[in-house]
Amino acid sequence: MSNLGSDHINVEALPTIPHTLLELIRLFGQPSVEFKLLAEAIRQDPVVTARVFKLANSVFFRQWRKVSNLHQLLVVLGIDTVRQIALLCATEQIFSHFAKELNQPVTALWYRSVLCAHLAEKTAALIGYPSKDEAYLAGLLHRIGQLSLLCSAPDRYLKKIDIVLDLKKTETFERRLFNITSSEIGAAIVQDWQVCPFIADAIEFQTQSADSVIDSTPLVRILLLSRLLCDHEEESVTVTYAATRLFNLNNEILQTIRQQAQQSAHSIIQHLCPQRSGDGNGLSLLEQSLAECNDALRQQVKNRALTNILRMQPSLSDEERASYNRLRSDFHLLFGIEELCFLIKEDSSDRLCGHDDLGTRPELHQVSIQPDNEASLGRRAFQENRIAFSAENRSDGFCVAERQLENLLNSRQLAFIPLRSTTRQFGLLVAALTPAQSTKFSTESSLLEMAAQLATETLTEAQQRRTSQQRDREELQLSLRAKAHEINNPLSIITNYLYLLSQQLEEEKAQQQIEILQEEINRIGILVADLKNLGATPTADLGTIQLNDLILQLKTLMSGSLFKPRQLSLHLDLDSELKPIISYPGHLKQILINLLKNAAEALAPQGEVWVSTRDRIFKNHQQHVEIEIRDNGPGMDRGVLEHLFEPVTSTKIGHSGLGLTIVKNLVDQLHGEISCSSSHSGTRFQILLPRDSADGEEDLA
């Protein structure tokens, strides 16, 4: 294979028919969209599919490059990323200003790609090939190399080569003109994605003779026959011989496969061109609607594409980091930029200081450019609010900091992109460029400038929200501290009176009950203290806990105050051989209180609750202790079960709806597991806590 890779071929610059892009934008305009519908729309277009698989091989998603099923890959990438790919394809289509002469050949290549994809899929199904998806993908991309070669030199290509020729004849002319063929380029593109090596092989050898591939893998033979069926609409000796030689198929079966594939392709086109008559063939319907679809696509891009790409709000958690991550992803999707960093303007000194937004390059914090550094290309770009390229300006001066940035980003061609808006001078985005990107952006930077302006607004808004949230948190913390101080006053009074009461009572049982109440009041004091430090780590320490004793205490505490007044029964079934565990006593007590309280409130009079413990429960090669709480109540609805541990608005008066959320968070902090099952005969909660014996040794005997 020729020593080419997708880095040498700009997949992002390849045009496609506007119909599929409009269909994707229409889908994303709906209130909700299913991945199945997205996959169906994307798999109709070789260019959009190519961008999806190229992105899957990028630094952001490289672990998914082995996935060849388009639907699975879209789920992995996520709705937001797929939406961006569709909008970016539309944006490139409009901004690239493809020559009108390319409209017809691009449409013809699209039609042949879709037809070949369906031919390959149906052939694969007929011979029992296990992955119809791979066959479809190979057929869809079989002319991606031809599209690349056409767009790289449209005048030379169209002048010498007829696009509708049999691909084997076309490649004879390509070899003379460019010293390379479409199949070699297409195979190189797909091979770099590392999706499935046989797809690249199938594309590379698709114009070989049937005799030469007779011993090859099935996918190579499937694509060769499908490509011949696609290029020869009528029966021919070449097609008949290949079908017989490769799969022993007769002409009647070939005709059936061809008709089914043509019907599938025509159905797709009718869906994409609903305003056109269905009488003409598929290719003519596409060509008739090209002008109106291009106009509609241009309007859609103008109205929403760029805004949707770079103005999507990040989540409120870790707002600023999420904004930087979003910008990195956007600049990769939009321009293919994989390596970049940020220089942020320091308010006090106007220096441009390196910012390690990923937390992986702390050395960036040592990089800074002074405001009076006349040799700095980045400083001039920032002051003059224009993009500058280091490859063009090496003779203008020598800035050591910028040479160090080149080393950090491993590139000798950097773009210094000002991040400035009408209200904020944020800093610089420094991007490492490939030679092709440097040439492209130095002559055509309008889209890059627009993206930088929107990026500045995104970062500014995120910083403003973060400042506002920080102020709100500080105000809330002050309010909580004030309330905690007020709560401590009555707690102190109650504690003192309990002490006096204990001095007056001589009955041992009463003394024990007062001790339990004092422990609970102390626990309330700890919770109030934690409230003062909003979000802080619990102040309680790990301790050795006799779990059965803790449950017995809680039964004493809750029976009189919660169960007996409601005419409920609380039963215990405790493992007598249960050894002490090492855990947070306050956490366990809070978990059990919440679950018992919920159970009691769900039961009618005469209802029953059981609490049981068991030791030596083995799961995933680890020993656990089990706590089970079950009742004989009416059970929970399915809708409640599906969101059981999520914060909800409680329907009970005086309840926050956070009880089970707190339980789940506390169990997680104990590195345990909690599960729930519920039916009309009752509800059961099971808690598994990792077994750590009191003396630090696991008893596995």
Secondary structure, DSSP 8 states (H G I E B T S, - for coil): --S--GGGS-GGG----HHHHHHHHHHHTSS---HHHHHHHHTT-HHHHHHHHHHHTSTTTGGGTT---HHHHHHHH-HHHHHHHHHHHHHHHHHTT--GGGHHHHHHHHHHHHHHHHHHHHHHHHHT-S-HHHHHHHHHTTTHHHHHHHHHSHHHHHHH--TTS-HHHHHHHHHHHHSS-HHHHHHHHHHHHTS-HHHHHHHHTTTS-TGGGTTS-HHHHHHHHHHHHHH-SS--HHHHHHHHHHH---HHHHHHHHHHHHHHHHHHHHHH-TTS-SSS-HHHHHHHTHHHHHHHHHHHIIIIIHHHHH-----STTHHHHHHHHHHHHHHHHH----EEEEEE-TTT--EEEE-SSSS-GGGGG-EE-TT-TT-HHHHHHHHT--EEGGG-TTS---HHHHHHHHHHT-S-EEEEEEE-SS-EEEEEEEE--HHHHHHHHH--HHHHHHHHHHHHHHHHHHHHHHHHHHHHHHHHHHHHHHHHHHHHHHHHHHHHHHHHHHH---HHHHHHHHHHHHHHHHHHHHHHHHHSTT-------EEE-HHHHHHHHHHHHIIIIIGGGT-EEEEE--TT---EEE-HHHHHHHHHHHHHHHHHH--TT-EEEEEEEEEEEETTEEEEEEEEEE-S----HHHHHTTTS----SSTT--S-HHHHHHHHHHHTT-EEEEEEETTEEEEEEEEE--BTTS-----
